[in-house]
Amino acid sequence: MTQANYQERRGQLETYFDRTAVEAWARLTSTAPVSGIRATVRAGRDRMRNTLLSWLPADLSGKRVLDAGCGTGALAVEAARRGAEVVAIDLSPTLVDLARDRTPPELLHSASGGSILFLSGDMLSPDLGSFDHVVGMDSMIHYHRHDIVRVLSTLAERTRGSIVFTFAPKTPLLATMITVGRLFPPGLAGWRAERCERIASGFYTSQAMELVRS
């Protein structure tokens, strides 16, 4: 896949999440009643978020964390409560505004301890700097396998500790490519797959994986 493929898909996702699906997404990620189908998706996402958070250190004081595809900000809030300096970025400015509105004010303006900086834009922008940990919950799930590997390789260049992310279980060969070290692309040299877990809840199914520096 080329940079053009990634940019084209990114543009499609920005349009979808910022315009077409924003109201449904806002409701799904709230505590408002939803249909039975959406309730299973909400429960699955809650389990996945808790899984990814459990793979991060309990104490993130002094650590810089990238929430790549932050959505409405629930994961970023929990990471900040552990003391992390979180950069939370999403393609959708509307969702970022919603996330900012839902975040406790003390986490937006903390002079010490955990804090969150919300941004709309590209999770691969070099302007974001380097991180101790990167989390990508269901943000790479919409891309093709080759694009996911490219995204991971790019993020790995600026990550000191771990990358925890999700992908669609049906993504051809992705799990094998990642777990078999000899198939790692150059950008992931020196990394290894540590943990992998599938979350299935009704209409929600996603695969979580943790990459750590060897």
Secondary structure, DSSP 8 states (H G I E B T S, - for coil): --HHHHHHHHHHHHHIIIIISHHHHHHHTSSS---HHHHHHHHHHHHHHHHHHHTS-S--TT-EEEEET-TTSHHHHHHHHTT-EEEEEES-HHHHHHHHHHS-HHHHS-SSS-EEEEEES-TT-GGG--EEEEEESSSSTTS-HHHHHHHHHHHHTTEEEEEEEEE-TTSTTHHHHHHSGGG--GGGTTEEEEEEEEEEETTEEEEEEEEEE-
